[in-house]
Amino acid sequence: WYDMAAADSQEPDAESLSESHAQLTRLLDAERESHMPSQKTVIGGFSQGGALALHTGLQYPHQLAGII
């Protein structure tokens, strides 16, 4: 997870990754609470968004329909 706006983004930004992971997890939890089964939920993204989807989807405690 890298800060794309920073010219010297050679080091991963673990704090931002953790925040984004938590935000996506909260969104998935909210969907489950609104009666959308996680087994019917697919998450995905492009570039760093894809990395976030994979990171979160593999750690999410409930089965998802897919990760793209």
PDB file with SEQRES, HELIX, SHEET and CRYST1 records, atoms N, CA, C and O in Angstrom:
SEQRES   1 A   68  TRP TYR ASP MET ALA ALA ALA ASP SER GLN GLU PRO ASP          
SEQRES   2 A   68  ALA GLU SER LEU SER GLU SER HIS ALA GLN LEU THR ARG          
SEQRES   3 A   68  LEU LEU ASP ALA GLU ARG GLU SER HIS MET PRO SER GLN          
SEQRES   4 A   68  LYS THR VAL ILE GLY GLY PHE SER GLN GLY GLY ALA LEU          
SEQRES   5 A   68  ALA LEU HIS THR GLY LEU GLN TYR PRO HIS GLN LEU ALA          
SEQRES   6 A   68  GLY ILE ILE                                                  
HELIX    1 AA1 ALA A   14  GLU A   33  1                                  20    
HELIX    2 AA2 SER A   38  LYS A   40  5                                   3    
HELIX    3 AA3 GLN A   48  GLN A   59  1                                  12    
SHEET    1 AA1 2 VAL A  42  ILE A  43  0                                        
SHEET    2 AA1 2 GLY A  66  ILE A  67  1                                        
CRYST1    1.000    1.000    1.000  90.00  90.00  90.00 P 1           1          
ATOM      1  N   TRP A   1       0.854  -1.160   0.000  1.00  0.00           N  
ATOM      2  CA  TRP A   1       0.000   0.000   0.000  1.00  0.00           C  
ATOM      3  C   TRP A   1       0.895   1.216   0.000  1.00  0.00           C  
ATOM      4  O   TRP A   1       1.652   1.430   0.947  1.00  0.00           O  
ATOM      5  N   TYR A   2       0.822   2.006  -1.035  1.00  0.00           N  
ATOM      6  CA  TYR A   2       1.732   3.136  -1.201  1.00  0.00           C  
ATOM      7  C   TYR A   2       0.949   4.429  -1.395  1.00  0.00           C  
ATOM      8  O   TYR A   2      -0.125   4.428  -1.997  1.00  0.00           O  
ATOM      9  N   ASP A   3       1.486   5.519  -0.888  1.00  0.00           N  
ATOM     10  CA  ASP A   3       0.924   6.846  -1.094  1.00  0.00           C  
ATOM     11  C   ASP A   3       1.280   7.280  -2.510  1.00  0.00           C  
ATOM     12  O   ASP A   3       2.414   7.675  -2.780  1.00  0.00           O  
ATOM     13  N   MET A   4       0.313   7.206  -3.404  1.00  0.00           N  
ATOM     14  CA  MET A   4       0.578   7.492  -4.813  1.00  0.00           C  
ATOM     15  C   MET A   4       0.874   8.973  -5.055  1.00  0.00           C  
ATOM     16  O   MET A   4       1.498   9.310  -6.061  1.00  0.00           O  
ATOM     17  N   ALA A   5       0.445   9.861  -4.162  1.00  0.00           N  
ATOM     18  CA  ALA A   5       0.669  11.291  -4.340  1.00  0.00           C  
ATOM     19  C   ALA A   5       2.069  11.711  -3.911  1.00  0.00           C  
ATOM     20  O   ALA A   5       2.577  12.739  -4.359  1.00  0.00           O  
ATOM     21  N   ALA A   6       2.680  10.930  -3.060  1.00  0.00           N  
ATOM     22  CA  ALA A   6       4.014  11.278  -2.574  1.00  0.00           C  
ATOM     23  C   ALA A   6       5.064  10.897  -3.614  1.00  0.00           C  
ATOM     24  O   ALA A   6       5.037   9.800  -4.172  1.00  0.00           O  
ATOM     25  N   ALA A   7       5.981  11.813  -3.861  1.00  0.00           N  
ATOM     26  CA  ALA A   7       7.023  11.556  -4.860  1.00  0.00           C  
ATOM     27  C   ALA A   7       8.004  10.486  -4.401  1.00  0.00           C  
ATOM     28  O   ALA A   7       8.629   9.821  -5.226  1.00  0.00           O  
ATOM     29  N   ASP A   8       8.139  10.317  -3.103  1.00  0.00           N  
ATOM     30  CA  ASP A   8       9.110   9.356  -2.567  1.00  0.00           C  
ATOM     31  C   ASP A   8       8.414   8.164  -1.915  1.00  0.00           C  
ATOM     32  O   ASP A   8       8.804   7.725  -0.833  1.00  0.00           O  
ATOM     33  N   SER A   9       7.398   7.652  -2.568  1.00  0.00           N  
ATOM     34  CA  SER A   9       6.601   6.569  -1.976  1.00  0.00           C  
ATOM     35  C   SER A   9       7.279   5.209  -2.152  1.00  0.00           C  
ATOM     36  O   SER A   9       6.723   4.306  -2.778  1.00  0.00           O  
ATOM     37  N   GLN A  10       8.466   5.076  -1.603  1.00  0.00           N  
ATOM     38  CA  GLN A  10       9.207   3.819  -1.684  1.00  0.00           C  
ATOM     39  C   GLN A  10       8.854   2.875  -0.546  1.00  0.00           C  
ATOM     40  O   GLN A  10       9.077   1.669  -0.643  1.00  0.00           O  
ATOM     41  N   GLU A  11       8.306   3.419   0.528  1.00  0.00           N  
ATOM     42  CA  GLU A  11       7.959   2.616   1.697  1.00  0.00           C  
ATOM     43  C   GLU A  11       6.452   2.417   1.759  1.00  0.00           C  
ATOM     44  O   GLU A  11       5.701   3.362   1.517  1.00  0.00           O  
ATOM     45  N   PRO A  12       5.993   1.218   2.077  1.00  0.00           N  
ATOM     46  CA  PRO A  12       4.561   0.979   2.228  1.00  0.00           C  
ATOM     47  C   PRO A  12       3.987   1.828   3.363  1.00  0.00           C  
ATOM     48  O   PRO A  12       4.662   2.096   4.357  1.00  0.00           O  
ATOM     49  N   ASP A  13       2.743   2.242   3.200  1.00  0.00           N  
ATOM     50  CA  ASP A  13       2.046   3.035   4.211  1.00  0.00           C  
ATOM     51  C   ASP A  13       1.087   2.110   4.952  1.00  0.00           C  
ATOM     52  O   ASP A  13      -0.095   2.031   4.617  1.00  0.00           O  
ATOM     53  N   ALA A  14       1.600   1.416   5.953  1.00  0.00           N  
ATOM     54  CA  ALA A  14       0.822   0.414   6.684  1.00  0.00           C  
ATOM     55  C   ALA A  14      -0.366   1.034   7.402  1.00  0.00           C  
ATOM     56  O   ALA A  14      -1.411   0.396   7.525  1.00  0.00           O  
ATOM     57  N   GLU A  15      -0.225   2.267   7.879  1.00  0.00           N  
ATOM     58  CA  GLU A  15      -1.320   2.918   8.601  1.00  0.00           C  
ATOM     59  C   GLU A  15      -2.513   3.160   7.681  1.00  0.00           C  
ATOM     60  O   GLU A  15      -3.653   2.904   8.068  1.00  0.00           O  
ATOM     61  N   SER A  16      -2.265   3.649   6.473  1.00  0.00           N  
ATOM     62  CA  SER A  16      -3.352   3.878   5.517  1.00  0.00           C  
ATOM     63  C   SER A  16      -3.996   2.568   5.084  1.00  0.00           C  
ATOM     64  O   SER A  16      -5.214   2.502   4.920  1.00  0.00           O  
ATOM     65  N   LEU A  17      -3.198   1.534   4.899  1.00  0.00           N  
ATOM     66  CA  LEU A  17      -3.748   0.227   4.551  1.00  0.00           C  
ATOM     67  C   LEU A  17      -4.665  -0.262   5.658  1.00  0.00           C  
ATOM     68  O   LEU A  17      -5.758  -0.758   5.386  1.00  0.00           O  
ATOM     69  N   SER A  18      -4.232  -0.129   6.896  1.00  0.00           N  
ATOM     70  CA  SER A  18      -5.035  -0.566   8.035  1.00  0.00           C  
ATOM     71  C   SER A  18      -6.348   0.209   8.114  1.00  0.00           C  
ATOM     72  O   SER A  18      -7.398  -0.377   8.379  1.00  0.00           O  
ATOM     73  N   GLU A  19      -6.296   1.523   7.885  1.00  0.00           N  
ATOM     74  CA  GLU A  19      -7.508   2.346   7.908  1.00  0.00           C  
ATOM     75  C   GLU A  19      -8.468   1.948   6.791  1.00  0.00           C  
ATOM     76  O   GLU A  19      -9.673   1.835   7.020  1.00  0.00           O  
ATOM     77  N   SER A  20      -7.950   1.738   5.596  1.00  0.00           N  
ATOM     78  CA  SER A  20      -8.795   1.348   4.462  1.00  0.00           C  
ATOM     79  C   SER A  20      -9.394  -0.036   4.679  1.00  0.00           C  
ATOM     80  O   SER A  20     -10.560  -0.269   4.362  1.00  0.00           O  
ATOM     81  N   HIS A  21      -8.600  -0.948   5.217  1.00  0.00           N  
ATOM     82  CA  HIS A  21      -9.081  -2.290   5.542  1.00  0.00           C  
ATOM     83  C   HIS A  21     -10.230  -2.206   6.545  1.00  0.00           C  
ATOM     84  O   HIS A  21     -11.250  -2.873   6.375  1.00  0.00           O  
ATOM     85  N   ALA A  22     -10.072  -1.396   7.584  1.00  0.00           N  
ATOM     86  CA  ALA A  22     -11.114  -1.246   8.603  1.00  0.00           C  
ATOM     87  C   ALA A  22     -12.379  -0.645   7.999  1.00  0.00           C  
ATOM     88  O   ALA A  22     -13.486  -1.062   8.339  1.00  0.00           O  
ATOM     89  N   GLN A  23     -12.223   0.330   7.108  1.00  0.00           N  
ATOM     90  CA  GLN A  23     -13.376   0.960   6.479  1.00  0.00           C  
ATOM     91  C   GLN A  23     -14.134  -0.042   5.595  1.00  0.00           C  
ATOM     92  O   GLN A  23     -15.364  -0.089   5.633  1.00  0.00           O  
ATOM     93  N   LEU A  24     -13.421  -0.827   4.814  1.00  0.00           N  
ATOM     94  CA  LEU A  24     -14.069  -1.828   3.969  1.00  0.00           C  
ATOM     95  C   LEU A  24     -14.727  -2.910   4.820  1.00  0.00           C  
ATOM     96  O   LEU A  24     -15.808  -3.388   4.479  1.00  0.00           O  
ATOM     97  N   THR A  25     -14.099  -3.297   5.907  1.00  0.00           N  
ATOM     98  CA  THR A  25     -14.687  -4.289   6.812  1.00  0.00           C  
ATOM     99  C   THR A  25     -15.986  -3.755   7.409  1.00  0.00           C  
ATOM    100  O   THR A  25     -16.968  -4.489   7.510  1.00  0.00           O  
ATOM    101  N   ARG A  26     -15.997  -2.474   7.807  1.00  0.00           N  
ATOM    102  CA  ARG A  26     -17.226  -1.869   8.346  1.00  0.00           C  
ATOM    103  C   ARG A  26     -18.332  -1.864   7.292  1.00  0.00           C  
ATOM    104  O   ARG A  26     -19.495  -2.109   7.610  1.00  0.00           O  
ATOM    105  N   LEU A  27     -17.972  -1.586   6.044  1.00  0.00           N  
ATOM    106  CA  LEU A  27     -18.957  -1.599   4.963  1.00  0.00           C  
ATOM    107  C   LEU A  27     -19.529  -3.003   4.768  1.00  0.00           C  
ATOM    108  O   LEU A  27     -20.740  -3.163   4.621  1.00  0.00           O  
ATOM    109  N   LEU A  28     -18.673  -4.006   4.767  1.00  0.00           N  
ATOM    110  CA  LEU A  28     -19.143  -5.390   4.629  1.00  0.00           C  
ATOM    111  C   LEU A  28     -20.042  -5.779   5.795  1.00  0.00           C  
ATOM    112  O   LEU A  28     -21.056  -6.450   5.601  1.00  0.00           O  
ATOM    113  N   ASP A  29     -19.677  -5.361   7.004  1.00  0.00           N  
ATOM    114  CA  ASP A  29     -20.500  -5.644   8.183  1.00  0.00           C  
ATOM    115  C   ASP A  29     -21.859  -4.957   8.083  1.00  0.00           C  
ATOM    116  O   ASP A  29     -22.880  -5.547   8.438  1.00  0.00           O  
ATOM    117  N   ALA A  30     -21.878  -3.714   7.604  1.00  0.00           N  
ATOM    118  CA  ALA A  30     -23.136  -2.979   7.453  1.00  0.00           C  
ATOM    119  C   ALA A  30     -24.046  -3.674   6.446  1.00  0.00           C  
ATOM    120  O   ALA A  30     -25.259  -3.742   6.648  1.00  0.00           O  
ATOM    121  N   GLU A  31     -23.473  -4.186   5.370  1.00  0.00           N  
ATOM    122  CA  GLU A  31     -24.269  -4.922   4.384  1.00  0.00           C  
ATOM    123  C   GLU A  31     -24.881  -6.179   5.006  1.00  0.00           C  
ATOM    124  O   GLU A  31     -26.046  -6.494   4.759  1.00  0.00           O  
ATOM    125  N   ARG A  32     -24.102  -6.888   5.803  1.00  0.00           N  
ATOM    126  CA  ARG A  32     -24.621  -8.088   6.473  1.00  0.00           C  
ATOM    127  C   ARG A  32     -25.746  -7.721   7.432  1.00  0.00           C  
ATOM    128  O   ARG A  32     -26.747  -8.431   7.522  1.00  0.00           O  
ATOM    129  N   GLU A  33     -25.582  -6.606   8.153  1.00  0.00           N  
ATOM    130  CA  GLU A  33     -26.603  -6.170   9.110  1.00  0.00           C  
ATOM    131  C   GLU A  33     -27.883  -5.733   8.411  1.00  0.00           C  
ATOM    132  O   GLU A  33     -28.957  -5.773   9.012  1.00  0.00           O  
ATOM    133  N   SER A  34     -27.786  -5.317   7.148  1.00  0.00           N  
ATOM    134  CA  SER A  34     -28.977  -4.926   6.391  1.00  0.00           C  
ATOM    135  C   SER A  34     -29.554  -6.111   5.620  1.00  0.00           C  
ATOM    136  O   SER A  34     -30.307  -5.936   4.662  1.00  0.00           O  
ATOM    137  N   HIS A  35     -29.196  -7.300   6.046  1.00  0.00           N  
ATOM    138  CA  HIS A  35     -29.732  -8.567   5.522  1.00  0.00           C  
ATOM    139  C   HIS A  35     -29.234  -8.927   4.123  1.00  0.00           C  
ATOM    140  O   HIS A  35     -29.916  -9.632   3.380  1.00  0.00           O  
ATOM    141  N   MET A  36     -28.042  -8.442   3.766  1.00  0.00           N  
ATOM    142  CA  MET A  36     -27.400  -8.881   2.528  1.00  0.00           C  
ATOM    143  C   MET A  36     -26.379  -9.941   2.919  1.00  0.00           C  
ATOM    144  O   MET A  36     -25.341  -9.615   3.496  1.00  0.00           O  
ATOM    145  N   PRO A  37     -26.659 -11.206   2.614  1.00  0.00           N  
ATOM    146  CA  PRO A  37     -25.728 -12.268   3.016  1.00  0.00           C  
ATOM    147  C   PRO A  37     -24.346 -12.064   2.395  1.00  0.00           C  
ATOM    148  O   PRO A  37     -24.226 -11.734   1.215  1.00  0.00           O  
ATOM    149  N   SER A  38     -23.322 -12.263   3.194  1.00  0.00           N  
ATOM    150  CA  SER A  38     -21.961 -12.102   2.676  1.00  0.00           C  
ATOM    151  C   SER A  38     -21.677 -13.104   1.565  1.00  0.00           C  
ATOM    152  O   SER A  38     -20.826 -12.854   0.711  1.00  0.00           O  
ATOM    153  N   GLN A  39     -22.375 -14.233   1.565  1.00  0.00           N  
ATOM    154  CA  GLN A  39     -22.180 -15.239   0.519  1.00  0.00           C  
ATOM    155  C   GLN A  39     -22.663 -14.748  -0.847  1.00  0.00           C  
ATOM    156  O   GLN A  39     -22.412 -15.394  -1.864  1.00  0.00           O  
ATOM    157  N   LYS A  40     -23.365 -13.588  -0.872  1.00  0.00           N  
ATOM    158  CA  LYS A  40     -23.813 -12.997  -2.133  1.00  0.00           C  
ATOM    159  C   LYS A  40     -23.061 -11.704  -2.449  1.00  0.00           C  
ATOM    160  O   LYS A  40     -23.434 -10.969  -3.364  1.00  0.00           O  
ATOM    161  N   THR A  41     -22.012 -11.435  -1.694  1.00  0.00           N  
ATOM    162  CA  THR A  41     -21.258 -10.194  -1.850  1.00  0.00           C  
ATOM    163  C   THR A  41     -19.923 -10.465  -2.536  1.00  0.00           C  
ATOM    164  O   THR A  41     -19.173 -11.357  -2.138  1.00  0.00           O  
ATOM    165  N   VAL A  42     -19.641  -9.678  -3.573  1.00  0.00           N  
ATOM    166  CA  VAL A  42     -18.363  -9.737  -4.278  1.00  0.00           C  
ATOM    167  C   VAL A  42     -17.683  -8.384  -4.086  1.00  0.00           C  
ATOM    168  O   VAL A  42     -18.309  -7.339  -4.257  1.00  0.00           O  
ATOM    169  N   ILE A  43     -16.399  -8.408  -3.730  1.00  0.00           N  
ATOM    170  CA  ILE A  43     -15.645  -7.162  -3.630  1.00  0.00           C  
ATOM    171  C   ILE A  43     -14.514  -7.193  -4.647  1.00  0.00           C  
ATOM    172  O   ILE A  43     -14.002  -8.257  -4.993  1.00  0.00           O  
ATOM    173  N   GLY A  44     -14.137  -6.023  -5.116  1.00  0.00           N  
ATOM    174  CA  GLY A  44     -13.069  -5.966  -6.098  1.00  0.00           C  
ATOM    175  C   GLY A  44     -12.489  -4.578  -6.204  1.00  0.00           C  
ATOM    176  O   GLY A  44     -12.959  -3.640  -5.560  1.00  0.00           O  
ATOM    177  N   GLY A  45     -11.482  -4.459  -7.009  1.00  0.00           N  
ATOM    178  CA  GLY A  45     -10.855  -3.166  -7.215  1.00  0.00           C  
ATOM    179  C   GLY A  45      -9.790  -3.261  -8.282  1.00  0.00           C  
ATOM    180  O   GLY A  45      -9.479  -4.340  -8.787  1.00  0.00           O  
ATOM    181  N   PHE A  46      -9.240  -2.110  -8.614  1.00  0.00           N  
ATOM    182  CA  PHE A  46      -8.193  -2.002  -9.622  1.00  0.00           C  
ATOM    183  C   PHE A  46      -6.934  -1.486  -8.949  1.00  0.00           C  
ATOM    184  O   PHE A  46      -6.999  -0.550  -8.152  1.00  0.00           O  
ATOM    185  N   SER A  47      -5.817  -2.068  -9.250  1.00  0.00           N  
ATOM    186  CA  SER A  47      -4.524  -1.650  -8.725  1.00  0.00           C  
ATOM    187  C   SER A  47      -4.520  -1.772  -7.200  1.00  0.00           C  
ATOM    188  O   SER A  47      -4.719  -2.865  -6.668  1.00  0.00           O  
ATOM    189  N   GLN A  48      -4.295  -0.667  -6.495  1.00  0.00           N  
ATOM    190  CA  GLN A  48      -4.263  -0.756  -5.034  1.00  0.00           C  
ATOM    191  C   GLN A  48      -5.632  -1.148  -4.468  1.00  0.00           C  
ATOM    192  O   GLN A  48      -5.708  -1.771  -3.409  1.00  0.00           O  
ATOM    193  N   GLY A  49      -6.704  -0.789  -5.166  1.00  0.00           N  
ATOM    194  CA  GLY A  49      -8.039  -1.204  -4.732  1.00  0.00           C  
ATOM    195  C   GLY A  49      -8.198  -2.712  -4.803  1.00  0.00           C  
ATOM    196  O   GLY A  49      -8.850  -3.313  -3.949  1.00  0.00           O  
ATOM    197  N   GLY A  50      -7.606  -3.323  -5.814  1.00  0.00           N  
ATOM    198  CA  GLY A  50      -7.615  -4.778  -5.919  1.00  0.00           C  
ATOM    199  C   GLY A  50      -6.818  -5.422  -4.804  1.00  0.00           C  
ATOM    200  O   GLY A  50      -7.206  -6.454  -4.258  1.00  0.00           O  
ATOM    201  N   ALA A  51      -5.689  -4.795  -4.471  1.00  0.00           N  
ATOM    202  CA  ALA A  51      -4.879  -5.303  -3.358  1.00  0.00           C  
ATOM    203  C   ALA A  51      -5.645  -5.192  -2.048  1.00  0.00           C  
ATOM    204  O   ALA A  51      -5.583  -6.090  -1.208  1.00  0.00           O  
ATOM    205  N   LEU A  52      -6.375  -4.076  -1.873  1.00  0.00           N  
ATOM    206  CA  LEU A  52      -7.183  -3.905  -0.662  1.00  0.00           C  
ATOM    207  C   LEU A  52      -8.310  -4.935  -0.612  1.00  0.00           C  
ATOM    208  O   LEU A  52      -8.578  -5.510   0.442  1.00  0.00           O  
ATOM    209  N   ALA A  53      -8.968  -5.169  -1.745  1.00  0.00           N  
ATOM    210  CA  ALA A  53     -10.042  -6.157  -1.792  1.00  0.00           C  
ATOM    211  C   ALA A  53      -9.515  -7.540  -1.426  1.00  0.00           C  
ATOM    212  O   ALA A  53     -10.147  -8.262  -0.654  1.00  0.00           O  
ATOM    213  N   LEU A  54      -8.377  -7.908  -1.969  1.00  0.00           N  
ATOM    214  CA  LEU A  54      -7.790  -9.209  -1.663  1.00  0.00           C  
ATOM    215  C   LEU A  54      -7.394  -9.288  -0.193  1.00  0.00           C  
ATOM    216  O   LEU A  54      -7.700 -10.269   0.485  1.00  0.00           O  
ATOM    217  N   HIS A  55      -6.719  -8.262   0.295  1.00  0.00           N  
ATOM    218  CA  HIS A  55      -6.274  -8.217   1.694  1.00  0.00           C  
ATOM    219  C   HIS A  55      -7.464  -8.358   2.647  1.00  0.00           C  
ATOM    220  O   HIS A  55      -7.417  -9.143   3.594  1.00  0.00           O  
ATOM    221  N   THR A  56      -8.523  -7.596   2.391  1.00  0.00           N  
ATOM    222  CA  THR A  56      -9.692  -7.603   3.271  1.00  0.00           C  
ATOM    223  C   THR A  56     -10.512  -8.875   3.084  1.00  0.00           C  
ATOM    224  O   THR A  56     -10.942  -9.489   4.061  1.00  0.00           O  
ATOM    225  N   GLY A  57     -10.725  -9.264   1.848  1.00  0.00           N  
ATOM    226  CA  GLY A  57     -11.544 -10.445   1.583  1.00  0.00           C  
ATOM    227  C   GLY A  57     -10.982 -11.715   2.180  1.00  0.00           C  
ATOM    228  O   GLY A  57     -11.731 -12.560   2.670  1.00  0.00           O  
ATOM    229  N   LEU A  58      -9.665 -11.857   2.143  1.00  0.00           N  
ATOM    230  CA  LEU A  58      -9.048 -13.060   2.706  1.00  0.00           C  
ATOM    231  C   LEU A  58      -9.065 -13.064   4.227  1.00  0.00           C  
ATOM    232  O   LEU A  58      -8.992 -14.127   4.844  1.00  0.00           O  
ATOM    233  N   GLN A  59      -9.163 -11.888   4.838  1.00  0.00           N  
ATOM    234  CA  GLN A  59      -9.186 -11.807   6.294  1.00  0.00           C  
ATOM    235  C   GLN A  59     -10.592 -11.676   6.864  1.00  0.00           C  
ATOM    236  O   GLN A  59     -10.782 -11.810   8.073  1.00  0.00           O  
ATOM    237  N   TYR A  60     -11.579 -11.418   6.013  1.00  0.00           N  
ATOM    238  CA  TYR A  60     -12.946 -11.232   6.499  1.00  0.00           C  
ATOM    239  C   TYR A  60     -13.445 -12.542   7.098  1.00  0.00           C  
ATOM    240  O   TYR A  60     -13.278 -13.600   6.491  1.00  0.00           O  
ATOM    241  N   PRO A  61     -14.058 -12.486   8.288  1.00  0.00           N  
ATOM    242  CA  PRO A  61     -14.420 -13.727   8.975  1.00  0.00           C  
ATOM    243  C   PRO A  61     -15.622 -14.469   8.384  1.00  0.00           C  
ATOM    244  O   PRO A  61     -15.918 -15.590   8.799  1.00  0.00           O  
ATOM    245  N   HIS A  62     -16.312 -13.858   7.426  1.00  0.00           N  
ATOM    246  CA  HIS A  62     -17.479 -14.497   6.812  1.00  0.00           C  
ATOM    247  C   HIS A  62     -17.183 -14.757   5.338  1.00  0.00           C  
ATOM    248  O   HIS A  62     -16.504 -13.963   4.688  1.00  0.00           O  
ATOM    249  N   GLN A  63     -17.684 -15.852   4.823  1.00  0.00           N  
ATOM    250  CA  GLN A  63     -17.442 -16.220   3.431  1.00  0.00           C  
ATOM    251  C   GLN A  63     -18.058 -15.192   2.492  1.00  0.00           C  
ATOM    252  O   GLN A  63     -19.204 -14.782   2.676  1.00  0.00           O  
ATOM    253  N   LEU A  64     -17.299 -14.781   1.493  1.00  0.00           N  
ATOM    254  CA  LEU A  64     -17.784 -13.878   0.456  1.00  0.00           C  
ATOM    255  C   LEU A  64     -18.020 -14.667  -0.829  1.00  0.00           C  
ATOM    256  O   LEU A  64     -17.470 -15.754  -1.008  1.00  0.00           O  
ATOM    257  N   ALA A  65     -18.844 -14.111  -1.725  1.00  0.00           N  
ATOM    258  CA  ALA A  65     -19.097 -14.775  -3.005  1.00  0.00           C  
ATOM    259  C   ALA A  65     -17.875 -14.712  -3.906  1.00  0.00           C  
ATOM    260  O   ALA A  65     -17.669 -15.592  -4.743  1.00  0.00           O  
ATOM    261  N   GLY A  66     -17.059 -13.668  -3.736  1.00  0.00           N  
ATOM    262  CA  GLY A  66     -15.871 -13.577  -4.569  1.00  0.00           C  
ATOM    263  C   GLY A  66     -15.057 -12.336  -4.302  1.00  0.00           C  
ATOM    264  O   GLY A  66     -15.514 -11.385  -3.667  1.00  0.00           O  
ATOM    265  N   ILE A  67     -13.840 -12.370  -4.801  1.00  0.00           N  
ATOM    266  CA  ILE A  67     -12.920 -11.236  -4.738  1.00  0.00           C  
ATOM    267  C   ILE A  67     -12.347 -11.071  -6.139  1.00  0.00           C  
ATOM    268  O   ILE A  67     -11.777 -12.006  -6.702  1.00  0.00           O  
ATOM    269  N   ILE A  68     -12.503  -9.873  -6.695  1.00  0.00           N  
ATOM    270  CA  ILE A  68     -12.011  -9.608  -8.054  1.00  0.00           C  
ATOM    271  C   ILE A  68     -10.906  -8.574  -7.978  1.00  0.00           C  
ATOM    272  O   ILE A  68     -10.342  -8.196  -9.006  1.00  0.00           O  
TER     273      ILE A  68                                                      
END                                                                             
